[in-house]
Amino acid sequence: MAWQYSEKTKQLFMDAVHGKPGTHLGEIEDPDGFGEHGSITCGDAMRFTFRVRRHPTDPARDVITEARYLTFGCTSAIAASEALCSLIERGGYTPVDALRIGNHDIVEFLGGLPEQKIHCSVMGAEALEAAVFNWAQRRGVDLEALGVDLHMDEKDEGRIVCKCFSLSEPYIKRKIRELGLRTIPEITHAIKAGGACMSCHHAPGGLQDLLDEVWGGADQSVERGPAQVSFVGSLHPVGGDGATATPPRADEELSPYQFAKKIEGTVSKHIRPMLQSDGGDIEIVDIKDRLVYCRLTGACQGCAKAGQTLAMMVEQTLKDTIDERIRVIAV
């Protein structure tokens, strides 16, 4: 399945995996704020850390000076994480003020995201909340007194609705309200609930029942309110130029020859130029089924980040543009 990403999303992803100056992939040692969201078992996870310039008398007036992330996820997860860090550092926010950054701000910064990838921006916003909660505990800041409720007890106290991703009823209902989610596919795209076995879609107390409870059983085709802006067009994702992007679709099954030609074309057009800009290159050694055997050459050969480059740039680019089943093997 080939996703239609904005040019900014693709550039942020490429810059991050190359470790270009000004990018944020990594982790702050002994951070002032630490938060995680998601899990590797469900396919997407993010760790977010930040450092503050401490105010001498009022911890609530600390200012975030540095933000970093580690993520297990796709192109959009990395780009969304980059966007979040950039927005925070440029804004000179206190941790509490940084909570104003929502998933809609991240999507706007990226110039749009495919509907199926909106959950990547939500993941960043949730990891930020967890990190701010951690900072508040460390610095003795009373968030409740400041009118901030981060709902950190939702996943522990609520009934688990989506067992595949361990998402609770309070959490799902809150995200339905916050993001203005009106259908089960919208829930899945935003927070991944119901995206695996799908048994929670119409089970008693499942996703449809939660939608009916939140919206009072109203017609799901009702006109969207302001909250839906965060989706940047639920049915038709918007590209960076404001035009409607073509919805992603699964390619027809390709012959081995056609598949190899698409691999070669993508490497030549998208991957090789990025590697060559750093003095490196790539050689396709063999292609067997969905396994692509590659060898990095030039400055990339023997580089400490060679494995990261193959996994996060080469393999992910091929998955995003050709087929999600592709695996890249280093030789």
C-alpha positions, 0 to 999 in steps of 0.5 A: 500500500503506497501512502500519499505523504506531503513533501515535508513529511518525507523530508523530515523522515529522511533528515531524521534517519540521517541524523541531520543537525537540528533533528530530534531522534534520540533520548535525553540522559537524565531528562526533566520529563519522560513519557511513553505511549503505545507499545511495540506489540501493537506496532507503534510506540513512542518515548518522549523526553525533554529538558527544561530551564528551571525557574529559580522560584516557580517550577510551573514557569520552567521552560522546555529547551530540548526535546527528543524522541525514540519511536518504533513506527513508520514514516509518519510516526517519525515525521510526527515526532519530529514535528512535535519536538520542533513545535515545542522547541520553537515555541519556548513553552513551559511544560503546561503550555506545551499541552496546547499542542494537539494532534491537529497542530502536528498534522498541520505542521506536516502539511497533512497526513493520510487518514490511516496515519492520524494515530501517529500524531495522536501518539505524539500528543499522548506521549507529551502528556505523559512526559508533562505528568512525569515532570510535574511529579519530579518538580512538585507541580500541582497540575490539578491546581492549574486546572490540568487533568491529564487522565493518567489513570484511565488505562489502569482503572477503566474497563478494557474495550480493545483487548488487542491494544489494551485501550480502556473505555474512559480513554476511548470515550475521551478521544471520541469527544476530543477528536470528534470521532463519529465512526468505527473506522475513524476511531481506528485511524485515530487511536488504533482501537479495533484495528486488529481482531475487530471483535470489539467493533459491535460487541456489547459495550464495544466501539459502536456502543461507545459511539452511541453513548457519547453522541446519544445514538445520533445519526453518524452522518451529522455535520462535523464540529470544530473538533474534527479539524484535527483530522484534516479531512476525514474522508479525503486527506489533504496534501501539503498544497491544500489539494485533496490527496489520492487515498492510498490503495493496495497495488495489484499483485505484481509479477516478479519482474514488475516488482523488481522494476518498482524496487529499482525505480524507487531506489533510484528515484528516492533512496539513492539520492539521499544516500549519495548526498552523504557520500554513500550509495546502495546496491541491490544484490537480489530480490526473492519474493518480498525480501530485498537483499541490499548492500550499503556502499561508499561512506555508508559502508561500515557506518555505525548507523548502517543498520538504522539506515536500512531499516528506517529509511530503505525498508520503510520507504519501500514499504510506504511506496510499494508493499508493506510486506517488504523486508530489507536484508543486509548482505 
